[in-house]
Amino acid sequence: MKFSEFNWNAMPDVTGHFGAYGGRFIAETLMEPIYQLEQAYSSLKNDPAFQAEFDRDLKHYVGRPSPLYFAERLTRELGGAKIFLKREDLNHTGAHKINNTIGQAILAKHMGKTRIIAETGAGQHGVASATIAARLGLECVVYMGAEDVKRQAPNVFRMKLLGATVVPVHSGSKTLKDALNEAMRDWVTNVDNTFYIIGTVAGPHPYPAMVRDFQSVIGREARQQILEQDGCLPDALVACVGGGSNAIGLFHPFLADESVAIYGVEAAGSGISTGKHAAPLTAGKSGVLHGNRTYLMEDANGQIIETHSISAGLDYPGVGPEHSWLKDLGRAQYVAVTDAQAMEGFHTLTRKEGIIPALESSHAMAYVMELAPTLAKNQSIIMCLSGRGDKDINTIARLEGITL
Amino acid sequence: MSRIAACFQALKAQGKTALIPYVTAGDPHPSITVPLMHQMVEAGASIIELGVPFSDPMADGPTIQLAHERSLVHNTSLANILAMVSEFRQTNQTTPVVLMGYLNPIEIMGYEAFAKAAQEAGVDGVLTVDLPPEEGKSVLPLFKAHGLDPIFLVAPTTPAHRMQAIAEAASGFVYYVSLKGVTGANTLDTTEVAARLQQMREYTQLPLGVGFGIKDAATAKAIGQVADAVVVGSALIKQVETTPNDHTAIIKNISGLLASMRSALDA
């Protein structure tokens, strides 16, 4: 298939599949609600009034467009390609997550739902959901793995300040996947009045497509900004991949630009060979979880295995189905960096550019540090700086043996 | 005729309602499952639903989640469970066995391999919670080709046109989920259930079972008056929670509860 001629917007197909991946693998109780959601979304997404409301909120409430920043000192130090950072960390609430929650919350309002639920790992999606619920006067319940509640305390407090109820989930591995299970159980029980805002490009169709559409503003802006600032398309894109929403948001508008290499960076945790990681695209295989078929971390019996990452936002055994498809097509390459490399990325960006990145985004940074020196000085890389690192300072301090 | 069809035909001839217990295979230990299955048949079970544990049982409430976790401590696999069914079949050739669970363990085993092995083991039906008919277009014919009835859920949210599609894809029986929510939830509206079953009968001749929210002899009896089969799960599994280390007590208490339901249904 010729990437430059393929109609990337035609995917997923009408049944919600990206090739073998995606789909709607959910319990019967949720099938009709999922069809209603799909119908509501497809009738609204081309509605000029809906788009205008979304764009207005992105501009005046989120603060978009986010800057594309040329990291000059970092570029010089690494001695290779020019590094541009897409500053999603400067959005209201501090990460890319708000782009999607605004879109879904407007949809929820149109569908007459009065209650919002969300799952969260690092807490950024929970905060973004609580934020938009506060603004629209909707009840908000956020499910969060008990383990993540501990390691992301500042975000838990922020959600509570915003009026959300945070429910710690004690089942399974007590992280993001278990929060997602619990949110699904809430949804199946309260489906009449409740809208489930999924925070990533995973879950049953239409979530992967809908979240991608809302997040694609990242790539559309970046594409225009790099043409203005650098006069040509970038040579490479780099973004971290947990579920993969910031990554698909950056990648999607560039998929037909064949000259642009695309790299998704997964969490290698303690190292792929140790088995303690969260890199399904790098080291997993295809399976069905959380409503879609995709690459998963699973054992020989099809049980989902516990993941490990320093970053709560990447600590997930699955990945958005579109990434699985892009990997098989060879349109995007997926690599993995360890906790230790991510820490190095974190400190480097902090010290060289005065920008404290989220631990998730630090994984992308670590890969940029590998990639940039291999490219020529007239080449360029856009990295999605998906979130700011304030939420992680307790984790960093603890890892480095510092008492705050 | 399949074992499931024969079972319903025989019950109908006697004017009886089917009683279908659900237990998670391997809970709290793999060694209990086969004796428990036999004892449940003694207590009046018509069909046995054997839960295949999964690490992420999204449609289940806390009781069955914990049952899955207890079973997975012993790494109970789909292959182990098929071996349990084979063992059960050595002395019981008549009671139908339906496997209930999530898609991924089957997907990983491979659909063809699973269908073949399940047929050889003596499995009669497969209920895969997260495989709606839409996603089953290539899988379901494989099941049927190996004599496995695909059992589907119908929910309170299922509209008429989906009932029809489900009826077309299903065989064996159709399982009506009596409430919105996860397994083990509480309230049950018999009038509402009766109305929905009535609607469902417009689309299918298959027997109709009802589950979710049946917890004792009284609720079983009430549902038994409108359904062809009564499914009970969480209420049985709660008996495991009370005495997790005493297999004799678990078997005794589960069969005791089932027997009380059987008498209430037959009264």
HADDOCK unambig.tbl for C-alpha pairs under 7 A between the chains (distance, minus, plus):
assign (segid A and resid 25 and name CA) (segid B and resid 130 and name CA) 4.84 0.50 0.50
assign (segid A and resid 25 and name CA) (segid B and resid 131 and name CA) 5.42 0.50 0.50
assign (segid A and resid 25 and name CA) (segid B and resid 132 and name CA) 6.61 0.50 0.50
assign (segid A and resid 26 and name CA) (segid B and resid 130 and name CA) 4.32 0.50 0.50
assign (segid A and resid 26 and name CA) (segid B and resid 131 and name CA) 6.56 0.50 0.50
assign (segid A and resid 26 and name CA) (segid B and resid 132 and name CA) 6.90 0.50 0.50
assign (segid A and resid 27 and name CA) (segid B and resid 59 and name CA) 6.77 0.50 0.50
assign (segid A and resid 27 and name CA) (segid B and resid 129 and name CA) 5.42 0.50 0.50
assign (segid A and resid 27 and name CA) (segid B and resid 130 and name CA) 4.85 0.50 0.50
assign (segid A and resid 28 and name CA) (segid B and resid 132 and name CA) 6.57 0.50 0.50
assign (segid A and resid 28 and name CA) (segid B and resid 153 and name CA) 6.21 0.50 0.50
assign (segid A and resid 28 and name CA) (segid B and resid 154 and name CA) 6.35 0.50 0.50
assign (segid A and resid 28 and name CA) (segid B and resid 155 and name CA) 6.09 0.50 0.50
assign (segid A and resid 29 and name CA) (segid B and resid 155 and name CA) 5.04 0.50 0.50
assign (segid A and resid 29 and name CA) (segid B and resid 156 and name CA) 6.93 0.50 0.50
assign (segid A and resid 29 and name CA) (segid B and resid 157 and name CA) 5.64 0.50 0.50
assign (segid A and resid 29 and name CA) (segid B and resid 158 and name CA) 6.78 0.50 0.50
assign (segid A and resid 29 and name CA) (segid B and resid 180 and name CA) 6.75 0.50 0.50
assign (segid A and resid 32 and name CA) (segid B and resid 157 and name CA) 6.42 0.50 0.50
assign (segid A and resid 32 and name CA) (segid B and resid 158 and name CA) 6.31 0.50 0.50
assign (segid A and resid 181 and name CA) (segid B and resid 56 and name CA) 6.86 0.50 0.50
assign (segid A and resid 181 and name CA) (segid B and resid 58 and name CA) 5.00 0.50 0.50
assign (segid A and resid 184 and name CA) (segid B and resid 58 and name CA) 6.56 0.50 0.50
assign (segid A and resid 185 and name CA) (segid B and resid 58 and name CA) 6.32 0.50 0.50
assign (segid A and resid 185 and name CA) (segid B and resid 59 and name CA) 6.21 0.50 0.50
assign (segid A and resid 185 and name CA) (segid B and resid 181 and name CA) 6.78 0.50 0.50
assign (segid A and resid 185 and name CA) (segid B and resid 182 and name CA) 6.25 0.50 0.50
assign (segid A and resid 188 and name CA) (segid B and resid 180 and name CA) 6.21 0.50 0.50
assign (segid A and resid 188 and name CA) (segid B and resid 181 and name CA) 5.00 0.50 0.50
assign (segid A and resid 189 and name CA) (segid B and resid 180 and name CA) 5.09 0.50 0.50
assign (segid A and resid 189 and name CA) (segid B and resid 181 and name CA) 3.73 0.50 0.50
assign (segid A and resid 189 and name CA) (segid B and resid 182 and name CA) 6.79 0.50 0.50
assign (segid A and resid 287 and name CA) (segid B and resid 104 and name CA) 5.91 0.50 0.50
assign (segid A and resid 287 and name CA) (segid B and resid 107 and name CA) 6.76 0.50 0.50
assign (segid A and resid 287 and name CA) (segid B and resid 108 and name CA) 6.98 0.50 0.50
assign (segid A and resid 288 and name CA) (segid B and resid 103 and name CA) 6.72 0.50 0.50
assign (segid A and resid 288 and name CA) (segid B and resid 104 and name CA) 5.23 0.50 0.50
assign (segid A and resid 301 and name CA) (segid B and resid 77 and name CA) 5.94 0.50 0.50
assign (segid A and resid 301 and name CA) (segid B and resid 105 and name CA) 5.73 0.50 0.50
assign (segid A and resid 301 and name CA) (segid B and resid 108 and name CA) 6.62 0.50 0.50
assign (segid A and resid 302 and name CA) (segid B and resid 104 and name CA) 5.47 0.50 0.50
assign (segid A and resid 302 and name CA) (segid B and resid 105 and name CA) 4.28 0.50 0.50
assign (segid A and resid 302 and name CA) (segid B and resid 108 and name CA) 5.41 0.50 0.50
assign (segid A and resid 303 and name CA) (segid B and resid 54 and name CA) 6.07 0.50 0.50
assign (segid A and resid 303 and name CA) (segid B and resid 55 and name CA) 5.46 0.50 0.50
assign (segid A and resid 303 and name CA) (segid B and resid 105 and name CA) 6.72 0.50 0.50
assign (segid A and resid 304 and name CA) (segid B and resid 55 and name CA) 5.87 0.50 0.50
